[in-house]
């Protein structure tokens, strides 16, 4: 089976459309269609039903998905192993992190990395979604959850904490909330359910049952901006909230700890450029 055709087939299955697969692989849509036709012809089977909602795998397509995913895992493993013996301090390293972590910690780290190793090019992806390191969506990830996969190496970076914050203008207008009142009479800014369902129930240990949800956001950077704009009280990392002049800490004695982890695939642990980027990130967290 032609691997180029197979990986395009897998992209169609995951995206559901030729256009989505083309965007994912950064090739033109016509090429995606030709490659699919070639794979179906070589296997003598129809792999997708073309429906108004998109491409849906046939029974033959479902069998092909299982086989092609094994091919993908083998190809990714070979690539990681080849990278693992690479001692050159140059090339591309992909990092996944949230936008707040990128702004407050990774940017200073990347400044130092660029000064020390200018031949390393960083591809930074900021998202609240967890990148799949096994599928090489990233080489390194900074996460607040320690992974359980035996293929991944994790290093503890720092124990941090979140607290409650509001803008000075908000506090002047609404006053400070009383503990134990479930934030009665106050507005809150929280994450969307898909990002953090727990904030629909409480923030920093205080129920939000009596609060008015003024805004739901999808990223940490927007959460900080919304709180700073006076839209409501929000739960922010203290090392970030304390640096914003227009914010005040609500109930400074209350904080919820969390841990940050640096995660990479074990096959990349000995790659020089990946280790250099990892060391820069570790040093940046040490300076927090």
Secondary structure, 3 states (H helix, E strand, C coil): CCHHHHHHHHHHHHHCCHHHHHHHHCCCHHHHHHHHHHHHHHHCCCCEEEECCEEEECHHHHHHHHHHHHHHHHHHHHHHHHHHCCCCCCEEEEEEECHHHHHHHHHHHHHHHHHHCCCEEEEEEECCCCCCCCCCCCCEEEECCCCCCCCEEEEEEEEEEEEEEEEHHHHHHHCCCCCCCCCCCCEEEEECCCCCHHHHCEECCEECCCCEEEEEECCHHHHHHHHHCCCCEEEEEHHHHCCCCCEEEECCCCCEEEEEEEEEEHHHCCCHHHHHHHHHHHHHHHCC
